[in-house]
Amino acid sequence: MLRFRRAAAPIAAVLVLASCSCPVAEARQVDGEEAPSPRPLRFLEGLRERGYFDLADEYIASLRDDPETPDTLKPILAFEEGRNKLREAEAAPDLERRDLLLDQGRAAFDAFLKAHPSHELAVEAKVQLAQVLYQRGQTAALKADEREDPADREAGLAAARAAFAEARRSFDAARADLEQAYRAFPVAFLEESDPRRAARDEAQRQLIDATLKRALIDYDEAQTYPEGSDDRNRLLDEAITAFKSIYDSYRTWMAGFAARMWQGKSLEEKGDLGAAMGIYNELLTHEDPRLRQLQRQVAFFKVITTRKRGEAPLAERLAREWLNASRGDAGSYERLGVQLELARNIDAQLESGYAPAVARKDDLVRDLTGQLRQVVAYASPYKADAVELLKKYRPSGPIDARTLAGLGFDQAMTRAREEMGLRSWDNAIALLRAALTKVNPARDPGRANEARYLLAFNFYSAGRYHESAVLADFLARRYPSWDSSLAATELGMGAMAQAYESSRGRGREQDLRRLRDLADYTIATWPDSSQADVARILQGDIALGQGRYPEAIDAYLSVTTSGRVLDARSKAASAHWRRSLELRKQGPEGAASPEAAAEAEKALALLQETYDARVEARVAPTDPDRLSNAADLAEIHLIEDRPSESLAILAPHTEAIGAASSMSDRTEELYVRLMKLQLQAHIAAGQTDAAISDMSVLEAVASGDSLTQLFFSIGRLLEAEMETQRQAGDRARLEASRKAFEQFLDALIERQSNQSFESLQWAGEQMLTLERPDRAIEIFRRVIEEFPESDRLLRTRLKLSGAHRRAGQFNEAWAVTARLVAENPKALDFLMEQCQVLEDWAEVEPGYWNVAIRHWQDLAKRLEGARPRRPEYYECWYHVALCQFNKGSKDAARRTLKSVMALSTTLGSPEIKQDYEQLLRRAGG
């Protein structure tokens, strides 16, 4: 699969946009015209600017609880909380943490809009919500870049595209509101002293800002497609048009300059390097100091374009100049990108044999590896390419003991992080152990704990879960006030859960006990933390797995963290549903008690609530959590005989996944589950053609034994449903179900193309179940004709004999079994089928009774020597007696039964014993 990378740093660019909508030529400071912010908001913004996001959260909470907080301020605290989460997400290096923060930010903005839909900040809140979705798309793309499996990577990119699509729609809706607000002001010139002037300028600034961000979505989504692809070029063309329009309209504004930069970048991505370089050079000539930050990014893009033009020496020089001018921003997206570009240009010169570079090869390789080691230490769009290039120059194999011994603490820690970036877990572990020998934990616990935590993380990544859990547990308990103790306890719980899943034997119980202990400790020590909610979910999972449903429900419903509450409530619904099924089994003949019905209603209500919340939050229809939620909800509707409701939930998800070019293993597993439910729902609703289409999809997604098992399980479910209806005496529903099932099977069989061995074999066996042996014969013959080389035809031929037998075609049945026995003289199934053919034949032509009795006797004697005796041995003697009874020889039947029963008290199985006893009573014994 073609690998491609996002070539720019859109998140960093968004930060540039925070103040990009003011005119440069007029030097007008819109912010200076606004009324000063209340002191609490200025203080809050100061905390955010310094990166003190945790303190900002605490300050917002204190304002919310303070009775003296002004009434005008209280309504916007949720808005400020959302802004805080969004700003923290922009700076968060950990992608999982970033996702959690974005979820929390979305929840805060949703709460603000729900409580204050007409507030003056409502439109801005909508813009911020769109920004959340935009960043979710960027984060999903970054995650996809780090995945090695092509299907997983493509699934991640599909999730990113879905988030970008939602962000695009949200920005469009917000822009409509912003444009309406802007056009409400008079078009005529307004004096500087007119208060409407500042308000109109601010409305215009917000509109331009949203328009620019909307165009950036097209650029970012383009990066999720391969270079040169139609989708990528289409999106880049749309971005170029949008950026040009913004620049033409606002060329003296910061937003205009930013749009001009992204126009150049989009042209560069399309391969128009000359036009892109012209724009970059134009922007770099401006002398206004307010353009410095934007010019810094333009200079980065110029380095990339120079490399693409094949001017590696010049690109190397430009990259070095950029890095020398920006020494204090280690880890920023632009710097990481320039470092990668420097390494790429060194590599290009060495590969091409450029003489000046070859003469300095050793120094250049050291520089190249040094730059790349810094890039791989951070999560960024450049990490994956840096890893690939670093592997080319970095010596492979373990680090020798002499090298480890010569490293100081800081050197070992730096090298360990580099190895972690390369996913070289064993080398990272060796380096971290070496680092721990160079620090005194009693004098410097902070640095020692940092090394311990990274060591625990590497143990986990290397699959050494017990070692990871022990070390993380130690950090959490011994140093509860340490900055990363919460992270350590979450790591410890995850490691212990993995240890439990991967271990066997008595050690599993010990692992489970340790996991419960750590979860209890986490909740007791940090009850209000997100890690405590992780612990509560684990407690619920353990209780659910052990059938302690009320405890599981309590644990799940105690979760409050916005990023985890939906998952927890979905699991609570599962616990309610399992409790309902348990209560149904305990009731008389499986009848639903009021308690069982109440549990089912609670499960349905929770699942609907979480599903609606995910839809409202614009979670992509291909998101695994939403898929699982939808499957659970649809399954309950189906079981409760509401196929239409089930289909309404399933359709958007099966269609969305079906349109995807690839999917991850988990998504494929959920897709099969959804299609299985959809197939059952279509059958239950009598929609035969749709059910046939479902079967085609399932055959394309699943195969082999898994598909066979799927078909069999559907058949068993349908049979069980019809049996339930039969026992309930519901003749109308039973007949409707049977008719719908037969229609489905007939339609499936008539479909001549895209049939598989599994689908035809299953259809034939279901026809036998429905007492349609003539149709089964047609199907089994077709299987033999269309799949003559299959190694599973013996079962088909055996079933064909059974179909002939049940159709009264005994000559044909005997011919089939005779060939089977001749080819497999010791195969018990074939021998017993041959005896059964004679027995059924005798029912029609009594002259065959003696032949049938002799065959059953001969087979029983062949099985007599086996120890212990097989159940089939006793089954053969039962059929001897049954044939004697049906022939009219009750005394002979009674003697046969008693002689066998005298030698065995079990008779092979409880079922066979019951058959013996019933026949003996009928024979007068």
N, C-alpha and C positions, 0 to 999 in steps of 0.2 A: 504493500500500500504506500502511495506517495505520502511522504511526511512533509509537513509545512508548518510554519510558525507565524504567530502574530508578530509583525515586524515593528510595531510601535508600542508606545506605552500609554494607552488610553486613560488609565486611572490617573496617572500623573497629569495628563492633559486636562482632565476634569478639574483638578486642583487649580490649574492655571485659569480656568474659566470662572472661578469664584468672583473675580473682579474684572472680568474681561469686557463688560458691556458699557463701559464709559467711553465717551469720545476722547481721543487723544489730542487731535488738533486744537479743540477748544479748551482743553485742560480743565474740563468742568468736573468737579467732584460731587457726584450725586449724593454719596453718603454724607457729605458735609452739609447738605441742605435738609437732611432729615432731622426730625426731632430726636434728641438724645435718648438712648435706650435707658430703661430703668436700671438702677445700680445693680440689682441681682442678675439681670441679663448680661450686663457688661462683665461682671465678675465671672459668670458662667462661661462666657466666650473666652475670657482670659485663661480659664482652666483648660478649655479645649485647645486653644492655641499652643499651650505648653505641653499638650499630650496627657494631661491629668484626667483621663476620661472616667476612671473609677471615682475620683473625688467629685467630678461633675455629677455623676449619678447620685452620689450621697447628698450633694447639695440640693439637687432637684427633689429628692425624697424629703429632705428637711423642710424645704419650702412648702411641699405638699402637706406636711404635718403641722406646720406652724400656723396657729390661728391668726397671727398678725399679717400673714401674707396678703397683699392687696387683692381684692376681688377681680381686678382687671388682669392680674398676673396668673392667678390659679388656672384659668381655662387653657393657657398656652403651655403649661408644664409638660403635658403629653407631647406636644409639638416639639418642645426643646429636648425632651428625652429621645424622640426619634432622630432629631438632628445629631444628638450626641452619639447615638449608636451608629449612624451613618458615617460620621467623621471618624469614629474609632475603627470602623470596618475598612475605610480607605487606608488606614495606617497599619492594620493588622497584618503581620507577616504570615501567620498561620491560616491556611485556607479554610479549615474546618471552623476555626474561631470566627473568621470573616463571615461565613455562612450563618453562624449562630447570631452574630451581631446584626446582620441584615434582616433576619427573621424577627429579631426583637425590635428593630427600627420600624419594620413594616407594621408590627402589632401596635406600636405607639402611635404612628400616624393614623392607622385605621381607627384607633380609639378616639383620637382627637377629632377626626372627621365625623365619626358617628355621634359624638357628644356635641360638636359645634359645627354643623354643616354650613352655617351661614357666616361664620367668623371671617374677619378680614384676611386671616392667614390660611383660609381653607384652600384657595387656589394654589398657594405656595406648598401646602401640604400634599396636594395632588402631584405637583412637580417633584417633590421629594420622594413620594411613593414610586413614581416613574423612575427616579434615579436609583432607588433600591432595586427595582427589577433589572435595570441596566447593569448595575454592579453584580447582581446575581448571575447574569449572563457572562460577564467578564470572569467571575470566579469559577464558573462551570468550565469555561474555556481553559483557564489555567490548570484546573484539575485534570482535564482531558489531556493536556500536554504532557502530564507526568505519568500517564498510563501507558504501559508497555503493550498490552493486548490491543490489537487493532479494533476489534469489535467493541471493547470497553471504551476505547478512545473515541470511536465514532458515536457511541451512545452518549458520552459526555458532551461532545460537540452538538449533538441533536438537542440535548437539554439546554445548552447555551443558546442555540438558535430559538428555541421555544421561549426562553426568558427574554431574549432580544425582541421577539415579536410582541410579547406582552408589554414590554417597555415602550415599544414604538406606538402601540395603541394608547397607552397611558399618556405619553407625551402629546399625542395628537389631541386627546380629550382635554388635557390641561392647556394646550396652546389655544384651543377654541375659547376657553374661559378667559385666558390672558388677553387674547385679541379683543374679546368683547369688552373687557375692562379698560383696555387702552383706547378703544374707539369711543368710549363714553366721554372722554375729555374733548374739549374744543380743539379744532384743527388750527385755529388762528394763533398768532404769536402771543405768548404770555410773558409778562414782565418777570424779572428775577424775583421780585418781591411778592409775586402772586403765589400763594401756597399751593395752588393747583399745578404750578410749574414743576415743583419737586415730585409731586405725586404722579404726574404724567410721565416724567422722566423715569421714575422707578418702574412704572407699569411697562414702559417701552423696554427698559433694561431686562425685566423678567421675561418679556416676550422674546427678545432676541436670544437670551440665554437658553430658553427652552428650545428655540428653533435650532440653535447650534448643537445642543445635546442630541436632539432628534436626528440630525444629520450624522453625528458621530456613531449612532447605532448602526447605520448602514455600513459605515467603514468597519466597525468592529465585527459585525456579522460576516462581512466579506472574508475576514481572516480565518473563519472556521471552515472555509472551502479550499480545495487544492488550487495552487497557482495555475492560472490559465483556464480554469473551469468556467463554464457559462454562468453559474450562479455567482461566482466571485466577481467576474467582470460586470455582470448586471448590477450588483450592489455597489461596486466601485463607481460605475457610471452614474448611478443615482446619487451617490455621495458627492461626486465631482460637481454635478449640476446644482445640488443644494448648497455646497460650500461657495461656489462661484456666485450664486444668487445673493447669499449673505454678504459676501465681500463687496459685490457691486452696489448693494444697498447701504452698507455701513463701512465703507473703506477707511473712514477716519476714526472709527471706533475700535476698541480693543477686540471686540467680537469679530469685526471685519478682518483684522490681522490674524486672529486665530483661525478663522475660516479659510483665509488665504493659505496658511501653513498646511491645513489638512487637505486643501485642494491639491497642493503640491505633493503631499504624501500619497494621496489617492492616485494621482497621475504616475508617481513612481511605482506604485504597486501594480499598475497596469502595464508598466514597461516603457512609458513615455519619459525616459530619463532626462532628456534635454529640457523639456518643458518644466519638469519638477526642479531641476537644478537652477533654471532661470528664476523660478519663484523663490527658492531658498536664498539665492544671492540677493535678490531684490529685498527680501525681508531683513537680511543681515546688514544692509546698508543704512537702515534707519538708526538714528542717534538718540531717540527719546529713551530716557533711562527706564521708563515703565515697560519697555519692550524687552528688557534684559532677560527675564525668565523665559519668555517665549522664544527669544533668539537662541537661548541655550538649547532648547529642544530642536529648533531649526538646524543648529549646527550638528546635532546628533544625526538628524535625518540626512544632512549633507554627507556625513561620513558614509552612511549606508549607500547612498546613491553613487558616490565616488567608487566604492568597491564594486557595485554592480556594473559600472562602466569599465571595469577591468584595470583601474588605476590603483593597484594595491599599495605601492610605495607612498603615493600621495594620501590615500585613505589612512595609512598607518600614521603619517605625520599629523593629519587633522585629528585623529583619535587621541594622539599623545597631547596635542595642544589643548584639546577639550578636557582631558583628565587633569592636566597641570593647572588649568584655570578653575577646576571644581574639586578641590581636594577634600573638602569637609562634608561630603554628602555620601559616605559609604553606604551601600545598600539601596540607594534610590534607583528607580527603574531606569532613568536615563543613564546613570553611571554604569549600571550593570550591562545595559545594552552597548554602551561605548566600549566597555572592557571586552565584551564578546567580539565586537567589530575589530578591535585591535588584534585580538588573537586570530580571528579569521584572516586578516590581512597579512599577518606574519606567516600563517600557514600557507596562504596563496603564494607568497614570494618563495618560500622554501620548496613548495611543490613544483613551481615553474622553473626552479633552478636559477632564480634571479641572483646574479653574482654577488652584489653587495650584501644580500641577506645570507647567502650561503657562507660567506666569509665570517659572519658573526653568528653562525648557527647556534652554538652552545648558549650564548647570552640570550639570543632571541627565544630559544626554547624555554629557558628558565623564566623569561618574562611572560611568554605565552601561558605556561602552566600556572604561574603565579596569578595572572589575571583571571584565568578560568576557575581556579580554586576559590576565588572570592565570589564568582558568579554562582557556582553550584551551591554555595552556602545559603542562598536566599531563594524563596519561592517567587518566581518571576516568569514572564513569557520566554526568557532566554535560557532558563536552566537546562531544559532538555537538550538543546543544541550544544550548550557548553559541556554537558556530560559526555556527549558523543565525541566532541573534539578533544576533550581532555583524555579520554581513553586511548586516543591515537598516540599521545605523547607520554602518557604516564606509565611507568613500569608496572607490569602486572605482578600478582603474587603477594604473599604475606610480607609484612615489614619485619626485618630481622631484629633480633634481640639487641644487637650492638647499636643500631639506630635508635631504638626505643630508649635505651639507657642514656643516650646522649642528649635527649630532649628535655628541656625544662617544662614546667607546668603549662605556661602559656603556649609554648610551641606545640606541645602534645595536644592541647585543647584545640588549637587552630587546625592542626592536621586532622584531628578526629572529625571536626565539622566538615572538612573537605571530603573525607572518606564517606561520611554520611550522605553528602550530596551525590556521591557516586554510587550510593547504595552498597558500598563495600563494608558490610556490617562487621565482619570478623576483624578487619584491620582497625575499624573505629573502636571496637571493644578492646583490642590490644593497646591502642593509644590512650584510651581513657583509663585503663588500668595502670598504665605507666604514669599518667598524670596524677593519679591518686597516691603514687609513691613519692611525689614531689611536693606534697602539701600536708600540713599538719591540721587535721580536722578540729583539734581542740582550739588552736589559735585562729584558724581561718575557716570556720564551718561553712561560710557562704560559698567559697570557691570549691571546697570539697563536695558540698551538696550539689553544686552545679554539675560537677563531673559524675557524681553518683546518679543524678537524674538522667543525664545523657546516656550513661551506661545502661540504666534500666530500659530506656527507650530503644537502644540498640539490641539489647537482649530480646525485647519484644519483636523487633523487626526481623531478627534472625530466627524467630520461632522458638526461642529458649524462654518459654513463658514462665516457668517456675522461678528461674533466676530473676527475671524481670519483676515478678510479683513480690518476691521476698525483699528486694532492694527498694522498690517503690513503697511497700508497706512500712519498711523501716523509716524512710524519709517522712512519710505522713505522720507516723506516731511519735517519732523522736524529735521532729522539728515542726510542730504544728503551726508555728508562727512564721516559718520561712516563706518567702515570696511564692515559691513554686510548690508548696505542699499540696494545694488543691489539685494542681496538675498531676502531681505524683500519685495522689489517691485515685484519680480517674484512670491513670495509666495502670495502677496496681489492680483495680477492679477489672479492667479490660484484659490484663494479662492472666488473672486468675480465672476469668470466664473462659478464655481460650485454652488454658491448661485443663480445665474441667472438660471442655468439649473434645480435646484431643487425647485425653488419658483413658485408660481402661482399668478395670479391676477395683480393688478396695481403695486405691488412692483417689478415686473420683469423689467419694464421700468426704474425704479430708479436704479436697479442693473446694467442694461446695460449702463446707463449714467455714473455711478461711474466707471465702468470698462473702458469705453472710456476715461474718465478723467485721470485715473491712467496710462493708456497706453500712452496718449499724454504727461503726465508729465515725464514718463520714457524716452521717445524718446527725449524730449527737454533737459532733465538733463544729460543723459548719452548716447548720440547719437551713439557712437561707441561700445557700450557694447553688449554682447550677449543677455542681458535682453531687450535691445531696439529692437532687432530682434524678441524676444518673443512678445513684444508689437505690432510690425508691423504685425506679423501673426495674433494676436488677432484682430487688426483693420481690416485686410483682411477678417477674419472669420465673423465679424459683418457685413461688407459691403456685403459679399457674401450672407449671410442669408437674407439680406434686398433687394436683387436684384440690388444692386449698383455695377454692375460688373466691370466697368472701375476703380472705386476706389479700389475695391478688388485687381484687377490685379496690380495696382500701388503699393499697400501696400506689396503684396507678392514679387514682383520683386525687392523691395528695400532691401530685406534681404540679408545679406552678410556673416553671420557666417557659417563656413563650415559645422558644425554639424546640421544646420537647413535649409540650402539653398535648399536642395533637396525636403524636405517636402514643403517648401514655393513655389517652382516652380511647384510642382505637383498641389498644390492648385490654383496657377495662371492658370494652364491648365484647371482645372475644371471651373474656372470663364470664361475663353474664350469659353469653350464648352457650358456652360449655356447661355452665350450671343449669341452664334450661334443659339441655339434652339429658343431663344426668337425672334431673327431676322427672323427665318424661319416662325414662327407663324404669324409675322406681314406682311409677303409677301403674294402675291396673291395665294390663295389656297394652302398655305404651301410650295410654291416653294422656293428654296434656292437662296437668293439674293447674289450678289458678296460679300457684306459685311459679310453675314452669312458664306459663303464659306471661306473667309479670316480668320474669327474667328476660324472656325473648323481647318483650317490648322495650326494656331498658337497653338491651344490646342494639336494637334497631335505632332507637333514639340517639344513642351515643355515636353510632356509625354515621348516621345522617348528619349529625352536628359537625363531626370532624370532616366529613366529605364536603359539606357546604362551606366550611371554613377554608379548606384547601382550594376550592374553586374560587371563592371570594378573594383569596390571597394570590390568585392568578398562578397557582402552581401548575406546571406544564402537565398535560394529560398523559405524558409518557413517564412522568416522575414515578419511581418505584413505590414510594410511600402512598401516593395517590392511587396507583394501580392496585396495591394491596387493599387499601381502604374500599375502593370500588368493588373489588372481588368479594370481600366479606359482606358488603351491603347487598350486592346482587345475589349472593348465595342464600342469604336469609330470605329475601323476597321469593326466590325460586322454591325453597323448601316450604315456605308458607303459601305456596300455590299462587304466586303473583308473577307469572312469567313476563307480563308486559312491563311492569315496573323494573324487573331485572334487566330486560333488554334495553330500556331507556338509559340505565346507568352504564351498561357495558359498551354500547355503540360508540360513544366518543373516544373511548380508550382503545378499543380494538381497531378502529379506523386510523387513529393517530399512529399507533405502533405499526400497523400494516403499511403505512406510507413511509416509514423510516427505512433508510438504506441498510442499516445494520442495528444490532442491539447487543447489550451486555448479557452475560449469562443469567443474571438475576431478572432482567427485563424479559428475556426469552422464557424463563420459567413462569413468570407471572402472565405472560402472553398466552402460554399454553393453558394455564388455569382459566383465564378469562374466556378463551375460545371454547374451552370445554363447557363452561357455564353457559355461554351463548348458544352452543349447540343444543344443550339440554333445554334451554328456555325456548328456542325455536321449535323443538319437537313438542314441548308441552303446549306451545301456543298454536300448534298445527301448521306452522310455516315450513313446509317440507323443502321448498326450493332454497330457502335461506339456510336450512340445516345442511343441505348438500354442499352449499358454498362453504359453510363452516368446516365441513369435513375436508374439503380440498385444502383449506388454509392449514388445518392441523396436520395433514399429510406433508405439507411443505415445510412446516416448522419442526415437527417431531418425526422420528423415524425409528425403525427397528423395534426392539423389545419395548421401548418406552411408548411407542405408538400403539403396539399391540395391547399393552397394559391399559392404555388410555381407552381404547375401544371397548375392551372387556369391562373396565370399570363403569363406563357409561351404560353398557348393557346391563350390568348388575344393578346399577341405580334405577334404571327404568323397570327392570324386573321387580325390584324391591318395592318401587312405587305402585306397580300394578298389583303386587301381592297384598300390600297394605289396603288398597282399595277393595280387593277381593275379600279380605278378612272383615273389612268394615261393612261389607254388603252393599257398597256404593256401585251398583251395576252400571249406572249411567256414566260415571267418571271412568270406570274400568274399561268400558267399551270404547269410550272416546280416546283414552290413552293407548289402548291396543290398536285402534284404527290409525291413530297418528303415527305410532311406531311402525306399523306395517307400511304405511305410505312412505315414511322416511326410508325404510329398507328397500322398498320397490324402486324408489327414485334413485337411491344410491346404486343399486344393481344395474339399472338401465343406463347409467352413465358409462359410456364405453371408454372414455379417455381418462388418463391420470389415475387409474385404479392401481392399488398396491395389493400385494399378497395379503397383508394384514387386514385391509378393509374388506376384501372379498371373503376371506376366511371367517372373519367376525360376522359378516352379514349372513353367510350360510348357517353358522351355528345359531344365530338368533332366529332364523327361519325355522330351525328344528325346535327351538324353545316355543315358538308360536304355533307349533303343530302344523307346519306347512312343509312336509318332507319333499313334495314334488318340486317346490321352488328351491329347496336346499340342494336337491340333486343337480339342478341346472347350474347353481352357483359353484358347487364343488367340482363339477366337470369343467367349468370355465377356469377355475383356479389351476387344475391339472394341465389344461391346454395352454394357458397363458404363462405359467411359471414352471415349465417342465424340469428346470435345473434346480429348483429350490430344494434345500435340504430339510424342509419341513413338510414335504408332501405326504409323508407316512400318516401324519395326523389327519390330513385332508382325506386320504383314501379310507382311513378308519371311519371318519365322519360320513363319508359317502356310503359306506356299507350300512351304517346306522340309518341314514336317510332312506335307502332302498328298503331296508327291513321295515321301517315304520310306514312306508308307503305300500307295504304288502308285496313288494317286488323281490321275492325270496331267491329266485334263481340268480338275479343280478347281484344281490347281497352276498350270496354264497360264492359267486365267481370272484368278487372283490376280496373277500376274506381268504379264499383259497390261495390267491396269489400272494397276499400279505404273509400268510403262514408259511408258504413255500419259500419266500424270500427271507423270512425271519422266524424260523421254526421254534425259537425259544422266547419269543416276545409274548408276554402274558396277556397284554391288552388285546392282541390280535386273536389269540386262542380263545379268550373269553367272549369276544365278539362273535367268533364262529359258532360257539356253543349257543349264544343268545339268538343267532339267526335260526338255528334248528329249533330252539324252543318256541320262538314266535311263529315259525312255519307250522309247527305241530298244532298250534292253536287253530289254524285254518285247515290243515290236513292232518288229522289225528294219526295217520300212519307213520308220522315222523316222531311220535313220542319215544319209542324205544331207541331210535337213533340219537335223539337229544339226550336221553338219560345216559346212554353209553358214553357220549362225548363228555358230559359233565363229570361222570365217574372217572374216566381216564385222566382228565385234567386234574381232578382232586388227588388221584394217586400219584401223579407226577409231582405234586406239591407236598406230598406227605412227609418226605424225608427232611424238609427244611426245619431247622431249629433256631429260634422259636418259629412256630408255624405262622405263616402269613395270614392276614385276614381273608385273602382271596381263597385260601384253602377251605375255610368254613363257609364262604360264600358259594363255592362250587357245590358242596354237600347240601346246602340249603336249596340250590336250584335242582339238584337231583330229587330231593323230597318234593319240591314244588311241582316238578314234571310228573312225578308219581301221583301226587294228589290230583292234578288236572286231568291225568289219564283215567282217574277213577279208582286208583289203588290207594285208598286211605290207610290201610294197614301197613303197606310198604312204606308210605311216607312217614307214618308214625314211628316205625322201627328205625328208619334212617335218622330221623331227628333225635330220637332218644339215645341211639348208639353214639352219636357225635357229642351230644350234650353230657353224656356220662363221662367222657374223656376230658372235657374242658368246662370250666365254670364261666369263662369270659367270652369264649367263642369269637375272639378276634377284636370285637369292638362292641360297645353298648348298642349300637344301631343293629348290627347283625344278630346279637342276642335277642333283641326285641322282635326281629323278624321270625326267628326260630320259635319263640314263645307264642306268637300270634298264630303261626301256621300249625303248631302243635294243637292249640285249642280248636282250630277249625277242623283238624283231623280227628278230633275226639280224644285227644290224649291228655 
